[in-house]
Amino acid sequence: MQTTSNFKSALAEVKDHWSPRVVGQVNDQYVKVAKLLGELAWHKHDDEDEMFYIIKGSLRIEYEDSVVDLTEGDFHIVPRNTMHNPVAAEECWIVLIEPVATKHTGDVQTDRTKSLEDQLV
């Protein structure tokens, strides 16, 4: 079976910011799309790396001792067990690749935290 998808089309269906949607799976990794605006929360994923790929806009990933600025076409891997905070000054469209067990905001719970069930819509 062959399936083809389009990130921009999948992102056009996303209505809420900070609400990742699973659009595919490669082995034990989910491929997710999300629209970001504003600040998420300082958090970490103890055992999982995560990759951010910028489709549209720009994203700043704050670390405790540095900052990474990303623009359209860039990708960045946040290492496991590293405190970080994604910030989008304007709406940003991203693709996330992360292990299926990854919690949205690690062990931090906020009003923006989405369960895995919410992401599988």
GUPAVEX-628725 format. One record per residue (C-alpha): residue in three letters; residue number from 1; z, x, y. Coordinates in Angstrom, 3 decimals. Each point is the difference from the previous one (the first is absolute). Last residue first. Layout:
<mipas>
<mipa><r>ALA</r><k>NUM</k><zz>Z</zz><xx>X</xx><yy>Y</yy></mipa>
...
</mipas>
This chain:
<mipas>
<mipa><r>VAL</r><k>121</k><zz>15.332</zz><xx>-7.605</xx><yy>13.044</yy></mipa>
<mipa><r>LEU</r><k>120</k><zz>1.374</zz><xx>3.086</xx><yy>-1.801</yy></mipa>
<mipa><r>GLN</r><k>119</k><zz>1.797</zz><xx>1.323</xx><yy>3.083</yy></mipa>
<mipa><r>ASP</r><k>118</k><zz>2.514</zz><xx>-2.851</xx><yy>0.112</yy></mipa>
<mipa><r>GLU</r><k>117</k><zz>0.856</zz><xx>0.662</xx><yy>-3.670</yy></mipa>
<mipa><r>LEU</r><k>116</k><zz>0.578</zz><xx>3.660</xx><yy>0.856</yy></mipa>
<mipa><r>SER</r><k>115</k><zz>2.599</zz><xx>-1.099</xx><yy>2.495</yy></mipa>
<mipa><r>LYS</r><k>114</k><zz>-0.725</zz><xx>0.336</xx><yy>3.711</yy></mipa>
<mipa><r>THR</r><k>113</k><zz>2.374</zz><xx>1.602</xx><yy>2.516</yy></mipa>
<mipa><r>ARG</r><k>112</k><zz>-0.750</zz><xx>-1.125</xx><yy>3.573</yy></mipa>
<mipa><r>ASP</r><k>111</k><zz>3.378</zz><xx>-1.671</xx><yy>0.619</yy></mipa>
<mipa><r>THR</r><k>110</k><zz>1.541</zz><xx>3.295</xx><yy>-1.061</yy></mipa>
<mipa><r>GLN</r><k>109</k><zz>1.393</zz><xx>1.421</xx><yy>-3.255</yy></mipa>
<mipa><r>VAL</r><k>108</k><zz>0.223</zz><xx>3.775</xx><yy>-0.473</yy></mipa>
<mipa><r>ASP</r><k>107</k><zz>0.054</zz><xx>1.227</xx><yy>-3.622</yy></mipa>
<mipa><r>GLY</r><k>106</k><zz>-3.690</zz><xx>0.921</xx><yy>0.104</yy></mipa>
<mipa><r>THR</r><k>105</k><zz>-1.818</zz><xx>-1.956</xx><yy>2.701</yy></mipa>
<mipa><r>HIS</r><k>104</k><zz>-2.787</zz><xx>-1.532</xx><yy>-2.095</yy></mipa>
<mipa><r>LYS</r><k>103</k><zz>1.499</zz><xx>0.914</xx><yy>-3.379</yy></mipa>
<mipa><r>THR</r><k>102</k><zz>-2.251</zz><xx>2.251</xx><yy>-2.080</yy></mipa>
<mipa><r>ALA</r><k>101</k><zz>-0.104</zz><xx>-0.937</xx><yy>-3.696</yy></mipa>
<mipa><r>VAL</r><k>100</k><zz>-3.796</zz><xx>-0.408</xx><yy>-0.087</yy></mipa>
<mipa><r>PRO</r><k>99</k><zz>-0.491</zz><xx>3.593</xx><yy>1.156</yy></mipa>
<mipa><r>GLU</r><k>98</k><zz>-1.597</zz><xx>0.382</xx><yy>3.445</yy></mipa>
<mipa><r>ILE</r><k>97</k><zz>-3.370</zz><xx>-0.174</xx><yy>1.693</yy></mipa>
<mipa><r>LEU</r><k>96</k><zz>0.032</zz><xx>-1.616</xx><yy>3.411</yy></mipa>
<mipa><r>VAL</r><k>95</k><zz>-3.095</zz><xx>-1.063</xx><yy>1.932</yy></mipa>
<mipa><r>ILE</r><k>94</k><zz>0.436</zz><xx>-0.509</xx><yy>3.705</yy></mipa>
<mipa><r>TRP</r><k>93</k><zz>-0.998</zz><xx>-2.150</xx><yy>2.969</yy></mipa>
<mipa><r>CYS</r><k>92</k><zz>1.748</zz><xx>0.804</xx><yy>3.294</yy></mipa>
<mipa><r>GLU</r><k>91</k><zz>0.898</zz><xx>-2.415</xx><yy>2.783</yy></mipa>
<mipa><r>GLU</r><k>90</k><zz>1.157</zz><xx>1.877</xx><yy>3.084</yy></mipa>
<mipa><r>ALA</r><k>89</k><zz>3.017</zz><xx>2.306</xx><yy>0.497</yy></mipa>
<mipa><r>ALA</r><k>88</k><zz>0.235</zz><xx>0.381</xx><yy>-3.791</yy></mipa>
<mipa><r>VAL</r><k>87</k><zz>3.181</zz><xx>1.671</xx><yy>-1.291</yy></mipa>
<mipa><r>PRO</r><k>86</k><zz>0.763</zz><xx>1.071</xx><yy>-3.585</yy></mipa>
<mipa><r>ASN</r><k>85</k><zz>3.556</zz><xx>1.327</xx><yy>-0.499</yy></mipa>
<mipa><r>HIS</r><k>84</k><zz>0.828</zz><xx>2.791</xx><yy>-2.418</yy></mipa>
<mipa><r>MET</r><k>83</k><zz>2.877</zz><xx>1.401</xx><yy>-2.042</yy></mipa>
<mipa><r>THR</r><k>82</k><zz>-1.346</zz><xx>2.148</xx><yy>-2.834</yy></mipa>
<mipa><r>ASN</r><k>81</k><zz>1.054</zz><xx>-0.590</xx><yy>-3.635</yy></mipa>
<mipa><r>ARG</r><k>80</k><zz>-3.601</zz><xx>-0.035</xx><yy>-1.174</yy></mipa>
<mipa><r>PRO</r><k>79</k><zz>-2.588</zz><xx>1.692</xx><yy>2.186</yy></mipa>
<mipa><r>VAL</r><k>78</k><zz>-1.955</zz><xx>-2.071</xx><yy>2.515</yy></mipa>
<mipa><r>ILE</r><k>77</k><zz>-3.680</zz><xx>0.626</xx><yy>-0.643</yy></mipa>
<mipa><r>HIS</r><k>76</k><zz>-2.336</zz><xx>-0.226</xx><yy>2.963</yy></mipa>
<mipa><r>PHE</r><k>75</k><zz>-3.487</zz><xx>-1.378</xx><yy>0.451</yy></mipa>
<mipa><r>ASP</r><k>74</k><zz>-2.363</zz><xx>0.127</xx><yy>2.935</yy></mipa>
<mipa><r>GLY</r><k>73</k><zz>-3.166</zz><xx>-2.122</xx><yy>0.332</yy></mipa>
<mipa><r>GLU</r><k>72</k><zz>1.173</zz><xx>-1.835</xx><yy>3.113</yy></mipa>
<mipa><r>THR</r><k>71</k><zz>2.852</zz><xx>1.837</xx><yy>1.688</yy></mipa>
<mipa><r>LEU</r><k>70</k><zz>3.233</zz><xx>1.614</xx><yy>-1.169</yy></mipa>
<mipa><r>ASP</r><k>69</k><zz>2.840</zz><xx>1.606</xx><yy>1.961</yy></mipa>
<mipa><r>VAL</r><k>68</k><zz>2.645</zz><xx>1.834</xx><yy>-2.048</yy></mipa>
<mipa><r>VAL</r><k>67</k><zz>3.422</zz><xx>0.547</xx><yy>1.571</yy></mipa>
<mipa><r>SER</r><k>66</k><zz>2.711</zz><xx>2.573</xx><yy>-0.657</yy></mipa>
<mipa><r>ASP</r><k>65</k><zz>3.695</zz><xx>0.669</xx><yy>-0.753</yy></mipa>
<mipa><r>GLU</r><k>64</k><zz>1.359</zz><xx>-3.334</xx><yy>-1.278</yy></mipa>
<mipa><r>TYR</r><k>63</k><zz>-3.495</zz><xx>-1.219</xx><yy>-0.780</yy></mipa>
<mipa><r>GLU</r><k>62</k><zz>-2.041</zz><xx>-2.423</xx><yy>2.066</yy></mipa>
<mipa><r>ILE</r><k>61</k><zz>-3.310</zz><xx>-1.272</xx><yy>-1.279</yy></mipa>
<mipa><r>ARG</r><k>60</k><zz>-2.243</zz><xx>-0.944</xx><yy>2.888</yy></mipa>
<mipa><r>LEU</r><k>59</k><zz>-2.889</zz><xx>-2.307</xx><yy>-0.745</yy></mipa>
<mipa><r>SER</r><k>58</k><zz>-3.407</zz><xx>-0.548</xx><yy>1.563</yy></mipa>
<mipa><r>GLY</r><k>57</k><zz>-2.639</zz><xx>-2.703</xx><yy>0.063</yy></mipa>
<mipa><r>LYS</r><k>56</k><zz>-2.232</zz><xx>-1.051</xx><yy>-2.903</yy></mipa>
<mipa><r>ILE</r><k>55</k><zz>-0.304</zz><xx>1.067</xx><yy>-3.651</yy></mipa>
<mipa><r>ILE</r><k>54</k><zz>2.867</zz><xx>2.511</xx><yy>-0.040</yy></mipa>
<mipa><r>TYR</r><k>53</k><zz>0.992</zz><xx>1.266</xx><yy>-3.455</yy></mipa>
<mipa><r>PHE</r><k>52</k><zz>3.749</zz><xx>0.216</xx><yy>-0.746</yy></mipa>
<mipa><r>MET</r><k>51</k><zz>1.010</zz><xx>1.592</xx><yy>-3.313</yy></mipa>
<mipa><r>GLU</r><k>50</k><zz>3.398</zz><xx>-0.467</xx><yy>-1.588</yy></mipa>
<mipa><r>ASP</r><k>49</k><zz>2.162</zz><xx>2.400</xx><yy>-2.029</yy></mipa>
<mipa><r>GLU</r><k>48</k><zz>2.546</zz><xx>-1.637</xx><yy>-2.289</yy></mipa>
<mipa><r>ASP</r><k>47</k><zz>3.418</zz><xx>0.951</xx><yy>-1.392</yy></mipa>
<mipa><r>ASP</r><k>46</k><zz>2.503</zz><xx>-0.528</xx><yy>2.816</yy></mipa>
<mipa><r>HIS</r><k>45</k><zz>-2.200</zz><xx>-2.104</xx><yy>2.270</yy></mipa>
<mipa><r>LYS</r><k>44</k><zz>1.256</zz><xx>0.443</xx><yy>3.519</yy></mipa>
<mipa><r>HIS</r><k>43</k><zz>0.917</zz><xx>-2.136</xx><yy>3.008</yy></mipa>
<mipa><r>TRP</r><k>42</k><zz>0.035</zz><xx>-0.169</xx><yy>3.794</yy></mipa>
<mipa><r>ALA</r><k>41</k><zz>-1.341</zz><xx>-3.412</xx><yy>0.882</yy></mipa>
<mipa><r>LEU</r><k>40</k><zz>-3.337</zz><xx>-1.735</xx><yy>0.769</yy></mipa>
<mipa><r>GLU</r><k>39</k><zz>-0.991</zz><xx>0.610</xx><yy>3.630</yy></mipa>
<mipa><r>GLY</r><k>38</k><zz>-2.623</zz><xx>-1.809</xx><yy>2.044</yy></mipa>
<mipa><r>LEU</r><k>37</k><zz>-3.176</zz><xx>-1.398</xx><yy>-1.486</yy></mipa>
<mipa><r>LEU</r><k>36</k><zz>-1.296</zz><xx>0.552</xx><yy>-3.507</yy></mipa>
<mipa><r>LYS</r><k>35</k><zz>-2.666</zz><xx>-1.780</xx><yy>-2.012</yy></mipa>
<mipa><r>ALA</r><k>34</k><zz>0.152</zz><xx>0.587</xx><yy>-3.722</yy></mipa>
<mipa><r>VAL</r><k>33</k><zz>-2.133</zz><xx>0.786</xx><yy>-3.035</yy></mipa>
<mipa><r>LYS</r><k>32</k><zz>1.301</zz><xx>1.036</xx><yy>-3.404</yy></mipa>
<mipa><r>VAL</r><k>31</k><zz>-1.269</zz><xx>2.092</xx><yy>-2.918</yy></mipa>
<mipa><r>TYR</r><k>30</k><zz>2.662</zz><xx>0.031</xx><yy>-2.683</yy></mipa>
<mipa><r>GLN</r><k>29</k><zz>0.525</zz><xx>3.065</xx><yy>-2.189</yy></mipa>
<mipa><r>ASP</r><k>28</k><zz>0.943</zz><xx>-0.046</xx><yy>-3.700</yy></mipa>
<mipa><r>ASN</r><k>27</k><zz>-3.602</zz><xx>0.248</xx><yy>-1.239</yy></mipa>
<mipa><r>VAL</r><k>26</k><zz>-2.125</zz><xx>-0.833</xx><yy>3.019</yy></mipa>
<mipa><r>GLN</r><k>25</k><zz>0.910</zz><xx>-3.456</xx><yy>1.293</yy></mipa>
<mipa><r>GLY</r><k>24</k><zz>-1.675</zz><xx>-2.193</xx><yy>2.558</yy></mipa>
<mipa><r>VAL</r><k>23</k><zz>0.350</zz><xx>-2.246</xx><yy>3.043</yy></mipa>
<mipa><r>VAL</r><k>22</k><zz>3.802</zz><xx>-0.097</xx><yy>0.300</yy></mipa>
<mipa><r>ARG</r><k>21</k><zz>0.902</zz><xx>-1.489</xx><yy>3.363</yy></mipa>
<mipa><r>PRO</r><k>20</k><zz>2.332</zz><xx>1.706</xx><yy>2.487</yy></mipa>
<mipa><r>SER</r><k>19</k><zz>1.819</zz><xx>-2.208</xx><yy>2.524</yy></mipa>
<mipa><r>TRP</r><k>18</k><zz>0.956</zz><xx>2.237</xx><yy>2.947</yy></mipa>
<mipa><r>HIS</r><k>17</k><zz>-2.005</zz><xx>-2.138</xx><yy>2.415</yy></mipa>
<mipa><r>ASP</r><k>16</k><zz>-0.927</zz><xx>-3.511</xx><yy>-1.071</yy></mipa>
<mipa><r>LYS</r><k>15</k><zz>-3.481</zz><xx>-1.531</xx><yy>-0.383</yy></mipa>
<mipa><r>VAL</r><k>14</k><zz>-1.716</zz><xx>2.125</xx><yy>-2.649</yy></mipa>
<mipa><r>GLU</r><k>13</k><zz>-3.379</zz><xx>-1.582</xx><yy>-0.840</yy></mipa>
<mipa><r>ALA</r><k>12</k><zz>-1.959</zz><xx>2.399</xx><yy>2.251</yy></mipa>
<mipa><r>LEU</r><k>11</k><zz>1.735</zz><xx>2.837</xx><yy>-1.861</yy></mipa>
<mipa><r>ALA</r><k>10</k><zz>-1.698</zz><xx>-0.958</xx><yy>-3.268</yy></mipa>
<mipa><r>SER</r><k>9</k><zz>-3.391</zz><xx>-0.091</xx><yy>1.734</yy></mipa>
<mipa><r>LYS</r><k>8</k><zz>0.658</zz><xx>3.388</xx><yy>1.620</yy></mipa>
<mipa><r>PHE</r><k>7</k><zz>1.092</zz><xx>1.505</xx><yy>-3.322</yy></mipa>
<mipa><r>ASN</r><k>6</k><zz>-3.065</zz><xx>-1.195</xx><yy>-1.927</yy></mipa>
<mipa><r>SER</r><k>5</k><zz>0.177</zz><xx>-0.795</xx><yy>-3.684</yy></mipa>
<mipa><r>THR</r><k>4</k><zz>-2.046</zz><xx>0.692</xx><yy>-3.091</yy></mipa>
<mipa><r>THR</r><k>3</k><zz>0.933</zz><xx>-0.917</xx><yy>-3.522</yy></mipa>
<mipa><r>GLN</r><k>2</k><zz>-1.589</zz><xx>1.240</xx><yy>-3.194</yy></mipa>
<mipa><r>MET</r><k>1</k><zz>0.918</zz><xx>-1.302</xx><yy>-3.411</yy></mipa>
</mipas>
